Amino acid sequence: MIYGGFTRGTCVDEGVLLQFWGKSRGGVHPALYHMIDVGMVARAMATRNLRTATRGLLDASPATLGYWVALHDLGKISPGFQAKAPPLLREVEQSLGPDAAHHGTVESNHALVTLAALGSSNWSRALAAHHGAFPLTSQMRRLRLRIGSGVWAEAREAARAALREVFGLDDEPPTPDDPAAAMVLAGLTAVSDWIGSDDRWFPRCDPPRLSLAAYAVEAQARAEQALAALGWDPWQADARPLTFEDLWPFRPSPLQERAIAHAAEPAAGPQLAIIEAPMGRGKTEAALWLADRWLASGQHTGLYFALPTQATSGAMLKRVKAYAEARFAGQTLNLHLLHGLAAFDETYEALTKRGTPDPAPADVYADDAPTNADLIAASWFRGAKLGLLSPFAVGTIDQALFGVLQTRHQFVRLLGLAGKVVILDEVHAYDAYTTGLLERLVEWLRALGCSVVLLSATLPAAKREGLLRAWGAATPAGWGAYPRLTTVVGGQVRVEAIPPEPVSYELKVLSAPDGQPTQAAAADLLAGKLEDGGCAAWICSTVARAQKVYRRLQADPRFAHCELLLFHARFPVARRAQIEAEVRRRFGPPTDAETQRPHRAILVATQVVEQSLDLDFDVMVSDPAPIDLLLQRAGRLHRHKRDRPAGLELPELLVLGPAKDEPLPDHLDAAAWVYERAVLMRTMVTLDGDVTVGAAADLERLVEAVYGPHEPAMPDELADTYAEARAKAESKQAGHEQLAAINAICGLADDDPLSVIANLPDDPDDPSIARIVARGLTRLGEESVLVVCAEGDVSGWSERELVSQAVRLNSKDWVRHFIRQPSPWPESAVLRHYRLAQFGHGRLMAEAGELVLHGELGVVSDSELLLELGTERADCSAG
């Protein structure tokens, strides 16, 4: 076959085209063969899970998409690239003739040659970005004549003509220039290249034995085979008109009724819904109902449910799994849990065992398709950057935010989100930096054809308005009453009040008698309130405080017959999972068959229990915290209908106040390590005199009193301290907002939405990167490092065993100590950023200080507590 060039009317024989090599390690594979491999993968993907996202945004047939993606390595037909294998270059030059010899500097980066050959546009930049980043403008300017002209250019044009014929296209199709389309095309190209470069599915052909047309037939079959084996089976939208009760075993609440009514209204295109309602009112099911109706319309490609923490993500996986099993009976669905420790979640582990690990090609067409409803977690999607490509997933919000951070292959994550329904929970819970990233994410999600549901119980008006602006919607004239459902359809904003359900609890600031610490006063109060039984929670600001409170209660004879539990984030992974499961069993809902509520118990915990966990306490004590978090904690009081012990009929949250004659700023010192001092002061002043939450509207009133534009009346003795704290907070917020704008990818209104900075970090999880630049971080805060806590030799341990003993440390001295050490597992994709902490008899001594690995307390680094434990060890040794 002879293919004509565009520019000078010359022709290039197919045999010559097949001499250009594309891969040389492990055997030569012709560049055209590889381009067809990758293009056929893209074509197959466009008919499967990505069909709605790719066709809607790119407005192209699967064949056209395959052709475009095949062009990603057009730049390999250039003297700079071919010169990387000199013997092969000489063969090419002999076939092309004397004009093939190229003198002077040539471009060896074939992706940039592709860009130069295809012309500078968002479409061509997307194809040239498959190595991780969109080319910079400066890179495009310097190419010009360095890509191989004359017969080299004619060979590239002939290759384009050959590829058009292979993919059944008569003419060069029009190309998109929309930034969102380019983002999707870049992701599609990268993923197709990863699969198309896998020798298991596309073995090397040296010498080439088939014509391009014959090879294309074979490559198309291999692409289908590979995707089926890797778990890319398409799911089908289920349009059956199920009722709410078909999916959940209860009648809808007023909030859920409003969601049902909204979802019944036909609408096309991306939609935004903001659901604001008190804790425990069914926001999750309301969001899933909206998602279900939108998915049933066939306009969306799947679902991602994003939560603030790993613990809350694991809990939500069970609920999404139950929904999917009820809705998609008869289908096999890929459902994944996305966060760093997902492999240790029992529910997810069961799904991964049901997902076969990358079968060999011969197994793909085996007649073993499941006939019943089935959920699996195919292994390919568990790779780095790939989880969001699964049609259904639950995970941390960080996994989505990586899509708008300037890190390598961020567009793969956006490809995974494109066209999905995305639910973002607890959107109030983030600081200015993460909120800035969240707003950029919401902006891109709309452009990528996503419908989005935002959930919050305590969303300040300023954040609500910022998220609406990010979606491209105007702020309505009025917000109406809380709780509310705000929707945006086709640019029209509608705010609907939700009939409020009864809310009743008290927030009290606990004062101490003369000379008594407030912690002692809280213990006295709990001893009295739990005399006839009951379950209490004591929420502390830091791990060290939680450990100390737990120890004090252990030593108090009044709690000798009270079940005590300690729950925080500084237990090894496996132990933390055991504790979390125990906490759920002890304090979960009465409808859960596994719940075994104790007669008398106290859970001492940190912030790990304040969000998205369905726990129910009779009374609660809390360290000072921002008002929205206190309200979140109060949402765990009397959460379910059950008989309450005498004296605990009314839900109370007792906030530890200052001791007599203790200045409020001094009392807030410990909490101010975690939260903004100005917010803490506004909260404590707002709660002065105790507060009764008697209606849902009280929640919003309290949130606005702390976060709104109207300053509370500060007592004279606090005015100067508050002014200083507020100025510091405002400066910090401005800095965080600026850093978010720097680290995020550009917005759609920017001059060049695809513009990025150079030298992008490849791995956002690398702690050494985080120390140098915050570019790869989804959240700001104290530096941290993951360490495997072990006694003795670990050389025989499996990756799973090692991770099960990991703890995240954030002490500056210990982070510095461990970061200086190389990882013992640099070749492990799982462990390469972990460090090893080798304990001897539960102790580790270093220049950073002392660590104790304690069975009941977890990892202890607090000097006061270490002294206590050291004294106990000495007493035991002496005895």
Backbone hydrogen bonds, N-H to C=O, Kabsch-Sander energy under -0.5 kcal/mol:
donor,donor_aa,acceptor,acceptor_aa,energy
3,Y,12,V,-2.3
5,G,10,T,-3.4
12,V,3,Y,-2.9
14,E,1,M,-2.5
16,V,13,D,-0.6
17,L,13,D,-1.9
18,L,14,E,-1.9
19,Q,16,V,-1.6
20,F,16,V,-0.5
20,F,17,L,-1.1
22,G,29,H,-2.9
23,K,29,H,-1.7
27,G,24,S,-1.4
29,H,23,K,-2.5
31,A,20,F,-3.1
34,H,30,P,-2.4
35,M,31,A,-2.6
36,I,32,L,-2.2
37,D,33,Y,-2.7
38,V,34,H,-2.6
39,G,35,M,-2.3
40,M,36,I,-2.6
41,V,37,D,-1.7
42,A,38,V,-2.2
43,R,39,G,-2.4
44,A,40,M,-2.2
45,M,41,V,-2.7
46,A,42,A,-2.1
47,T,44,A,-1.1
48,R,45,M,-1.5
50,L,45,M,-1.2
51,R,48,R,-1.9
54,T,50,L,-2.9
55,R,51,R,-2.0
56,G,52,T,-2.2
57,L,53,A,-1.8
58,L,54,T,-2.2
59,D,55,R,-1.7
65,L,61,S,-2.6
66,G,62,P,-2.5
67,Y,63,A,-2.3
68,W,64,T,-2.8
69,V,65,L,-2.6
70,A,66,G,-2.1
71,L,67,Y,-1.2
71,L,68,W,-0.9
72,H,69,V,-2.0
73,D,70,A,-0.9
74,L,71,L,-2.1
76,K,73,D,-2.0
77,I,74,L,-1.9
78,S,76,K,-1.7
82,Q,78,S,-2.4
83,A,79,P,-1.7
84,K,81,F,-2.2
85,A,82,Q,-1.7
88,L,85,A,-0.9
89,L,85,A,-2.0
90,R,86,P,-2.3
91,E,87,P,-1.4
92,V,88,L,-1.9
93,E,89,L,-2.8
94,Q,90,R,-2.1
95,S,91,E,-1.7
96,L,92,V,-2.5
97,G,93,E,-1.6
100,A,97,G,-2.0
101,A,98,P,-1.0
107,E,146,R,-3.4
108,S,106,V,-0.5
110,H,108,S,-1.1
112,L,109,N,-0.6
113,V,109,N,-1.7
114,T,110,H,-2.4
115,L,111,A,-1.9
116,A,112,L,-2.5
117,A,113,V,-2.8
118,L,114,T,-2.1
119,G,115,L,-1.5
121,S,119,G,-0.9
125,R,121,S,-2.5
126,A,122,N,-1.9
127,L,123,W,-1.5
128,A,124,S,-1.8
129,A,126,A,-0.9
130,H,127,L,-0.7
132,G,129,A,-2.7
140,M,136,L,-1.7
141,R,137,T,-1.9
142,R,138,S,-1.2
143,L,140,M,-0.9
144,R,140,M,-0.6
146,R,143,L,-2.0
152,W,149,S,-1.8
154,E,150,G,-2.2
155,A,151,V,-2.3
156,R,152,W,-2.0
157,E,153,A,-2.2
158,A,154,E,-2.3
159,A,155,A,-2.2
160,R,156,R,-2.1
161,A,157,E,-2.1
162,A,158,A,-2.4
163,L,159,A,-2.5
164,R,160,R,-2.4
165,E,161,A,-1.9
166,V,162,A,-2.3
167,F,163,L,-2.2
168,G,165,E,-1.3
169,L,164,R,-3.1
182,A,178,D,-2.4
183,M,179,P,-2.3
184,V,180,A,-2.0
185,L,181,A,-2.7
186,A,182,A,-2.5
187,G,183,M,-1.9
188,L,184,V,-2.9
189,T,185,L,-2.5
190,A,186,A,-2.3
191,V,187,G,-2.4
192,S,188,L,-2.3
193,D,189,T,-2.2
194,W,190,A,-2.1
195,I,191,V,-2.2
196,G,192,S,-3.1
197,S,193,D,-1.1
198,D,195,I,-1.6
199,D,197,S,-0.7
201,W,198,D,-1.5
202,F,198,D,-2.4
206,D,204,R,-0.5
215,Y,211,S,-3.0
216,A,212,L,-2.3
217,V,213,A,-1.4
218,E,214,A,-1.7
219,A,215,Y,-3.0
220,Q,216,A,-2.4
221,A,217,V,-1.7
222,R,218,E,-2.2
223,A,219,A,-2.6
224,E,220,Q,-2.1
225,Q,221,A,-2.3
226,A,222,R,-3.0
227,L,223,A,-2.5
228,A,224,E,-2.1
229,A,225,Q,-2.1
230,L,226,A,-2.2
231,G,227,L,-0.5
231,G,228,A,-0.9
232,W,227,L,-3.3
239,A,237,A,-0.7
242,L,240,R,-2.3
246,D,243,T,-0.7
247,L,243,T,-0.8
247,L,244,F,-1.1
248,W,244,F,-2.0
250,F,248,W,-1.2
257,E,253,S,-2.8
258,R,254,P,-1.8
259,A,255,L,-1.9
260,I,256,Q,-2.4
261,A,257,E,-2.3
262,H,258,R,-2.3
263,A,259,A,-2.6
264,A,260,I,-1.2
265,E,262,H,-1.5
272,L,488,V,-1.9
273,A,452,V,-2.3
274,I,486,T,-3.1
275,I,273,A,-0.5
275,I,454,L,-3.1
276,E,274,I,-0.6
276,E,484,R,-2.4
277,A,275,I,-0.5
277,A,456,S,-1.4
281,R,278,P,-1.0
286,A,282,G,-2.0
287,A,283,K,-2.6
288,L,284,T,-2.6
289,W,285,E,-2.3
290,L,286,A,-2.0
291,A,287,A,-2.6
292,D,288,L,-2.8
293,R,289,W,-2.4
294,W,290,L,-2.4
295,L,291,A,-2.8
296,A,292,D,-2.4
297,S,293,R,-1.0
298,G,295,L,-1.8
299,Q,294,W,-0.9
301,T,419,G,-1.8
303,L,391,P,-2.5
304,Y,421,V,-2.4
305,F,393,A,-2.1
306,A,304,Y,-0.6
306,A,423,I,-3.4
307,L,395,G,-2.3
313,S,309,T,-1.7
314,G,310,Q,-2.2
315,A,311,A,-1.8
316,M,312,T,-2.1
317,L,313,S,-1.9
318,K,314,G,-0.9
319,R,315,A,-0.9
320,V,316,M,-2.7
321,K,317,L,-2.6
322,A,318,K,-2.1
323,Y,319,R,-2.0
324,A,320,V,-2.9
325,E,321,K,-2.4
326,A,322,A,-1.7
327,R,323,Y,-2.4
328,F,324,A,-2.7
331,Q,328,F,-1.9
333,L,331,Q,-0.6
333,L,374,D,-2.3
335,L,333,L,-0.6
335,L,376,I,-2.9
336,H,392,F,-1.8
338,L,336,H,-0.5
338,L,394,V,-2.8
339,H,337,L,-0.7
342,A,339,H,-1.8
344,F,341,L,-1.8
345,D,342,A,-2.1
346,E,344,F,-0.5
349,E,345,D,-2.9
350,A,346,E,-1.9
351,L,347,T,-1.4
352,T,348,Y,-2.5
353,K,349,E,-1.8
354,R,350,A,-0.9
355,G,351,L,-0.8
356,T,354,R,-0.7
358,D,356,T,-0.9
363,D,360,A,-2.0
364,V,361,P,-1.4
366,A,363,D,-1.6
368,D,366,A,-2.0
374,D,331,Q,-2.4
376,I,333,L,-2.9
377,A,351,L,-1.5
379,S,356,T,-0.6
381,F,378,A,-0.8
382,R,379,S,-1.9
383,G,380,W,-1.4
386,L,383,G,-1.7
387,G,383,G,-0.7
389,L,386,L,-2.0
390,S,387,G,-1.6
392,F,334,N,-1.2
393,A,303,L,-2.0
394,V,336,H,-2.8
395,G,305,F,-2.3
396,T,338,L,-1.8
397,I,307,L,-2.5
399,Q,396,T,-1.1
400,A,396,T,-0.6
400,A,397,I,-0.7
401,L,397,I,-2.4
402,F,398,D,-2.2
403,G,400,A,-1.6
404,V,401,L,-2.0
405,L,402,F,-0.9
406,Q,743,N,-2.1
407,T,405,L,-2.5
408,R,761,P,-1.9
409,H,132,G,-2.6
410,Q,407,T,-1.5
412,V,409,H,-1.6
413,R,409,H,-0.8
414,L,410,Q,-1.6
415,L,411,F,-2.2
416,G,412,V,-1.9
417,L,413,R,-1.5
418,A,414,L,-1.9
419,G,448,L,-1.4
420,K,417,L,-2.4
421,V,302,G,-2.6
422,V,420,K,-0.6
422,V,451,S,-2.6
423,I,304,Y,-2.7
423,I,421,V,-0.5
424,L,422,V,-0.5
424,L,453,V,-3.0
425,D,306,A,-2.7
425,D,423,I,-0.6
427,V,455,L,-2.2
429,A,426,E,-2.0
435,T,431,D,-2.7
436,G,432,A,-1.9
437,L,433,Y,-1.7
438,L,434,T,-2.6
439,E,435,T,-2.6
440,R,436,G,-1.7
441,L,437,L,-2.5
442,V,438,L,-2.6
443,E,439,E,-2.0
444,W,440,R,-2.1
445,L,441,L,-2.8
446,R,442,V,-1.9
447,A,443,E,-1.5
448,L,444,W,-2.1
449,G,446,R,-1.8
450,C,445,L,-2.6
451,S,420,K,-1.4
452,V,271,Q,-2.6
453,V,422,V,-2.4
454,L,273,A,-3.0
455,L,424,L,-2.5
456,S,275,I,-1.9
464,R,460,P,-2.2
465,E,461,A,-2.6
466,G,462,A,-2.0
467,L,463,K,-2.3
468,L,464,R,-1.9
469,R,465,E,-2.3
470,A,466,G,-2.0
471,W,467,L,-1.5
472,G,468,L,-0.7
472,G,469,R,-1.1
473,A,468,L,-2.6
484,R,276,E,-1.8
485,L,496,E,-2.7
486,T,274,I,-2.5
487,T,485,L,-0.5
487,T,494,R,-2.8
488,V,272,L,-2.6
489,V,492,Q,-2.0
490,G,270,P,-0.6
492,Q,489,V,-1.9
493,V,491,G,-0.5
494,R,487,T,-2.8
496,E,485,L,-2.5
496,E,494,R,-0.5
498,I,483,P,-2.4
505,Y,693,V,-1.5
506,E,651,P,-2.0
507,L,691,V,-3.4
508,K,506,E,-0.6
508,K,653,L,-2.8
510,L,508,K,-0.7
510,L,655,V,-3.4
511,S,509,V,-0.6
512,A,658,P,-0.5
516,Q,513,P,-2.2
521,A,517,P,-1.9
522,A,518,T,-2.4
523,A,519,Q,-2.1
524,D,520,A,-2.3
525,L,521,A,-2.3
526,L,522,A,-2.6
527,A,523,A,-2.4
528,G,524,D,-1.8
529,K,525,L,-2.7
530,L,526,L,-2.5
531,E,528,G,-1.2
533,G,530,L,-2.0
534,G,599,H,-3.1
536,A,601,A,-2.6
537,A,619,V,-1.5
538,W,603,L,-3.0
539,I,621,V,-2.9
540,C,538,W,-0.5
540,C,605,A,-3.0
546,A,542,T,-2.0
547,Q,543,V,-2.7
548,K,544,A,-2.2
549,V,545,R,-2.7
550,Y,546,A,-2.4
551,R,547,Q,-2.0
552,R,548,K,-2.5
553,L,549,V,-2.5
554,Q,550,Y,-2.3
555,A,551,R,-2.0
556,D,552,R,-0.7
556,D,553,L,-0.7
559,F,556,D,-2.1
560,A,557,P,-1.5
562,C,559,F,-1.7
563,E,600,R,-2.5
565,L,602,I,-2.2
567,F,604,V,-2.4
573,V,806,A,-1.5
574,A,804,S,-2.7
576,R,572,P,-3.0
577,A,573,V,-2.3
578,Q,574,A,-1.8
579,I,575,R,-2.4
580,E,576,R,-2.9
581,A,577,A,-2.2
582,E,578,Q,-2.1
583,V,579,I,-2.8
584,R,580,E,-2.3
585,R,581,A,-2.1
586,R,582,E,-2.3
587,F,583,V,-2.6
588,G,584,R,-1.4
592,D,589,P,-1.4
593,A,591,T,-0.5
595,T,592,D,-1.5
596,Q,585,R,-3.1
601,A,534,G,-2.3
602,I,563,E,-2.7
603,L,536,A,-2.6
604,V,565,L,-3.1
604,V,602,I,-0.6
605,A,538,W,-2.4
605,A,603,L,-0.6
606,T,567,F,-1.3
609,V,606,T,-1.3
610,E,607,Q,-1.8
615,L,613,L,-1.8
616,D,587,F,-2.2
617,F,636,R,-3.0
618,D,535,C,-3.0
619,V,535,C,-1.2
620,M,652,E,-1.9
621,V,537,A,-2.9
622,S,654,L,-2.6
623,D,539,I,-2.5
629,L,626,P,-0.6
630,L,626,P,-2.2
631,L,627,I,-2.3
632,Q,628,D,-1.8
633,R,629,L,-2.5
634,A,630,L,-2.6
635,G,631,L,-1.2
636,R,633,R,-2.1
637,L,634,A,-2.0
638,H,617,F,-2.6
642,R,640,H,-0.5
648,L,645,P,-2.1
652,E,618,D,-0.5
653,L,506,E,-2.8
654,L,620,M,-2.9
654,L,652,E,-0.5
655,V,508,K,-3.7
655,V,653,L,-0.7
656,L,622,S,-2.7
656,L,654,L,-0.5
657,G,510,L,-2.4
662,E,659,A,-2.5
667,H,663,P,-2.1
668,L,664,L,-1.7
669,D,666,D,-1.4
672,A,668,L,-2.4
673,W,669,D,-0.5
673,W,670,A,-1.3
674,V,671,A,-1.8
675,Y,671,A,-2.7
680,L,676,E,-2.2
681,M,677,R,-2.6
682,R,678,A,-2.2
683,T,679,V,-2.3
684,M,680,L,-2.6
685,V,681,M,-2.3
686,T,682,R,-2.1
687,L,683,T,-1.9
688,D,685,V,-0.8
690,D,687,L,-2.1
691,V,507,L,-2.8
693,V,505,Y,-3.2
693,V,691,V,-0.6
694,G,692,T,-1.0
698,D,695,A,-1.6
699,L,695,A,-0.5
699,L,696,A,-1.4
700,E,696,A,-0.8
701,R,697,A,-2.0
702,L,698,D,-2.4
703,V,699,L,-2.3
704,E,700,E,-2.7
705,A,701,R,-1.7
706,V,702,L,-1.2
706,V,703,V,-0.5
707,Y,703,V,-3.0
708,G,704,E,-2.1
711,E,709,P,-0.7
714,M,712,P,-0.9
718,L,715,P,-2.0
719,A,715,P,-0.9
719,A,716,D,-0.8
720,D,716,D,-0.5
722,Y,718,L,-3.0
723,A,719,A,-2.5
724,E,720,D,-2.2
725,A,721,T,-2.4
726,R,722,Y,-3.1
727,A,723,A,-2.2
728,K,724,E,-2.1
729,A,725,A,-2.4
730,E,726,R,-2.7
731,S,727,A,-2.2
732,K,728,K,-2.4
733,Q,729,A,-2.8
734,A,730,E,-2.3
735,G,731,S,-2.2
736,H,732,K,-2.5
737,E,733,Q,-2.6
738,Q,734,A,-2.2
739,L,735,G,-2.4
740,A,736,H,-2.4
741,A,737,E,-2.0
742,I,738,Q,-1.8
743,N,739,L,-2.7
744,A,740,A,-2.2
745,I,404,V,-2.4
746,C,755,S,-0.6
750,D,747,G,-1.3
755,S,752,D,-2.1
766,D,763,D,-1.6
769,I,766,D,-0.6
770,A,766,D,-1.7
771,R,767,P,-1.5
772,I,768,S,-1.2
773,V,769,I,-2.9
776,G,773,V,-0.6
777,L,774,A,-1.9
785,V,809,L,-2.0
787,V,785,V,-0.5
787,V,807,V,-2.9
788,V,835,R,-3.1
789,C,787,V,-0.7
789,C,805,Q,-2.8
790,A,788,V,-0.6
790,A,837,A,-2.4
792,G,790,A,-0.5
792,G,839,F,-0.8
797,W,794,V,-2.0
802,L,798,S,-2.4
803,V,799,E,-2.7
804,S,800,R,-1.9
805,Q,802,L,-1.4
806,A,803,V,-2.0
807,V,787,V,-2.5
808,R,569,A,-0.5
809,L,785,V,-2.8
809,L,807,V,-0.6
815,V,811,S,-3.1
816,R,812,K,-2.6
817,H,813,D,-2.0
818,F,814,W,-2.5
819,I,815,V,-2.7
820,R,816,R,-1.3
821,Q,818,F,-1.0
828,S,825,W,-1.4
829,A,827,E,-0.5
832,R,828,S,-1.6
834,Y,831,L,-2.2
835,R,786,L,-2.1
837,A,788,V,-2.9
838,Q,836,L,-0.6
839,F,790,A,-3.2
839,F,837,A,-0.7
840,G,843,R,-3.0
841,H,839,F,-0.5
843,R,840,G,-1.2
844,L,851,L,-2.2
846,A,849,G,-2.3
849,G,846,A,-1.8
851,L,844,L,-2.3
852,V,860,V,-1.9
853,L,842,G,-2.4
854,H,852,V,-0.9
854,H,858,G,-2.6
858,G,854,H,-2.1
859,V,570,R,-2.5
860,V,852,V,-3.0
866,L,862,D,-2.7
867,L,863,S,-2.1
868,E,864,E,-1.7
869,L,865,L,-2.6
870,G,866,L,-2.6
871,T,867,L,-2.3
872,E,868,E,-2.1
873,R,869,L,-2.3
874,A,870,G,-2.3
875,D,871,T,-2.5
876,C,872,E,-2.5
877,S,873,R,-2.5
878,A,874,A,-2.5
879,G,875,D,-2.2
